[in-house]
């Protein structure tokens, strides 16, 4: 989720669109081997939009199949749909990511975001993790997954990995939320919820997930250590008007807490990006995911 002083300002569309042109240019240079044109229609690689039926509602998943050994799964942050992993929302960007990683990739929209349906049940971490399990089960075909979580997505993939250690090959935390840093009062939550309900609707993903944030971080504090798989954290240490050096140190330390019991833990910091590192420095994020994949058993 967004850093504690930024949540009140969250506008998911604005956060993405303001970086649209710059990030698009960066992506072109990174993925020079992949075209963003209609040439992808003639590829052997298959791009799919698939509705995953959960019984009470359906979630939209976006996949590229390259028949790789591992499946890379991207979990978005609070207030964001799958397009928070690329700037324009065009399907060709999924191909670019899959080509760069040389891997099958899976992105999806949680309930109340993007093309996914609404669900009015409590949208807590336990529910979000359970729904992620269902989505992964439909596409993994018995393979292990590399989970990439941004912001609140970091809590979701933590819970998944702890509950399903045998299914996880690696974990990547992109400026991930953590209970040692993120703390909210009920008054703050009430204000956030009222604003989001007005802006996006009472059943929107951002509104309903906001109602659970206090309990989510209490729940996260009860979780045991991560399974001993390769773990990468990429953290913004950018200092600005709302995040001084002391604040950034607390943010950094919260990610260091993830390494307990982990044999292969890597923590990368950047001062070039704010919270959306995957948009401002896509090469940093995708390059390190590709590096992790190259070191996994084949």
N, C-alpha and C positions, 0 to 999 in steps of 0.2 A: 504494500500500500504506500501511498504518498507519505513523505516525511512529515513528522508530527505538526510542523507549523504550516505545511502546504496543503493539507487536506481540505481546509475550508475554501481554498481557491480552485479546487479541482474542476477543470472543464476538459473531459477526455478528448473531445474533438479538437479543441484549441491546442492542447498540449502536443497533439500529433501534427496538426496542420501548420503550426508556426515553423516547424522544421522541415516541411515538405520539400521545398526546392533544394535546400542545402543537402539534405540526406539523400535525395534522389541522385544528385550529382555524385555524392560519395559512393553510393551503391554502384553506379555505372563504372567507376574506376576499380572498385573491388571485384566486381563480377564481370570482368571484361570478357571472360570466356562464354558468358551467357547473355543472350539477347533478350530484351524486354518487348520484342515484337510478336506478331502473330505467328512467327516461325515455330513457336512452341506447339502449335496445333498439329504439326507434322512430326513431332517427336514420338519415340517409342515410350518415353516416360509418361505415366498416366497421372493427370491431375483430377481430383474428385472433390465435390462437395457432397457430404453424406449426412443425413439426419439420423442421429442416434436416438432411438426410442427408449426413454427411461420409464415408460408407463404413464407417469403423471404429466410428462412434458418431453419435448424433443430438443436436443442440442445439435447445432450445426458444426460439423467437423470438416477440416480442409486438409487434404493429404496429397503427398507426392510419393509414388512408389518407385523405388529403384532396386528393390529386392536386396536390400542390404542386411547385414547380420543384426544390426541394432536399429531401433526406432527412436528418433529424437523427438521429444514431446515438449512443446512450448506452452507454459502456463502464464497467462497474463496477470497483471496486477489489478488492484481495486480500481474500478471505474473504467476499465479498458476491455475492448474486445480483441479478437486475434490480430487486428490491424496494428496494434501497438508494437508488433514485431517487424513491421515494414511501413514505409511512408505513404504509398499511394493507394494501397488496398487492392491493387491489380493482381490477378492470379499469377502473372509472370514473375512477381517477386518471390512467390513460394518456390518456383522453379530455380530462381537464382540462389536461394538459401540451400535447397536440396543439392544443387550442383556444386556449390562451394563446399558443402559438408560431405559430398558424395555419399549421401545417406537418405533413407526414407525419413520424411518429416511429417509431423502431425501438429496442427494448430486447431483450436476450437474456441467457440464462444460459450461462456458460462450462461446459465439461465438469466434472462433479462438483458442480455447484451447481443448486439449484432443481429444475426438471423435466428438466434435461438429463441425458444418460447419462454414465457414467464413461468415462474413457479413461486407460489406464495408461502411455501413451507419455510421454516427458519433456515436462512442461508449461512449457516455456520461452517467452520472448517471441517467438521466431521461430515457434513452433507456434501461440501464441495469436493472433499477427498473421495467420498464414495462415488460421486458422479464421474470424477476423473478415472476411477477404476473401471467403470463401465465403458467409458470412451476408449480407454487403452485396450481393454479386452477385445473390443470389436476390431482393432487394427493391428495389434502386436503379433497375433498368430504364434504365440508361444515364445516370442523373442524377448530379450531383456531390453529395457528402455534407458535412455539417457534423458533425465528430466531437467528442463531449464525453466526456472521460475523467477519472474520479475516482481518485486515489491511484495504485495500480499500473496502472490503466487509462490513465493518462497515458503510460506507457512504451509500451503497446500501440498507442495512436493515433499516437504519434510514429513508431513503426516503420512503421505503415500509411501515414502521410502521405509519409514519405521514399521508400518503395517504390512508392507509387501517387500521385505528385503531381498527375497529370492528373485524378484522381477526387475531389480534395478542394477544397471551397470555403472552408472555415474550420475552425479548431481552437479548442477550449475546454478548458483544463486546470483542474480543480477540485482544489485542494490536492494537486497531482500529485507523485508520487515522482520523484526525480532522483538520478542517480549522484553528484552533487557533495555530496549530503547523506546519503543512505542507505548505510550501511556495516555489514556483519554479519560476525562470525567464524563459522567452521565449528561451533564449540561452541554458539554461539547458535542456529544453524540446526538443529542436531541436537536441541536442547532444544525448540525450537518445533515441529519435525516430530513428535517423540514425543508432545507434548501434543495436537497436532491430530489425530494418528492415533488416539489414545485417545478424543478427544472426538467426532470426525466420521467416522473410518474411514480406513484406509490409502489408499483410492482416491478420497477426497474431493478436491474442487478445491483447498481451502485447504492440505491436507497436501502434495499433489504439486506445487503451485506454490511452496510454501515451499522445497522441495528445490532449486529452480532460482534462488533469489534472488541468491546471490553471483554466479553466472554471468550472470544477467540484467543486473545493474548493470555488470559488466565489458563486456558486449555493448553496453549503452546508451552507454558511454563511447567506443565506436568509431563511433557513428552520425554522419553528416554533419549539417549544418544542416537545419532544416526548410525545406520549400518556401515561397516568398514568397506566402503567403496570409494573410488576417486571422487573428491569433492573440490570444486572450484568456486570461489567467491570473487566477484568483481564489484568493487565498492566505490562510489563517488565520494571524494574528499574535497570537493569544490567548496570553497568558502564564499559566502555571499551575505547579503544583508540579514538573512534569516538563519544562517548556519555559520556560527563562528568556529574557531579552532577547537574549543572545548566540546562543542556539539558534534563536530565531525569525529573527534576522538571516541566519543561514546558510540557513535554510529559504527565506526570501525571495530571497536571492541565487541559489539554485539555480534558481528560476523565471525570474529575470532572464536566466539563461544561454540561455533559449529564444529570445531576441529577436534573436540574431545573424543578420543577413541578412534580417530581416523589416521590411517597409516599414510595415505597420499592426500594431503590437503595443500591447496595452493590459494593464496589470497592476493589478488591484484587490485591496486588502487589507481584512480585517475582523478586529476584535477581539471580535466578538459570538459567533462560532462557533468550535467546535473543528474536528476533522478532517472531520466530515460537514456541510459547509457547505450542501449541497443539502437537508438535512433541517432544519437550524436557521434558515437564511435562504433558503428556496426562491425568494422574490421577487427576491433579489439575483442568484441563478444564472439563473433562467429569464428575468428581465427583460433581462439582458445577452445571453443567447442570442438573444432576440427582437430586440434592438437590432442584433446582428450580422446576422441574417437580413434586416432591413430595409435594410441598406446593401449587400447583395450585388446583382449585376446581375440584372435581370429582362428 
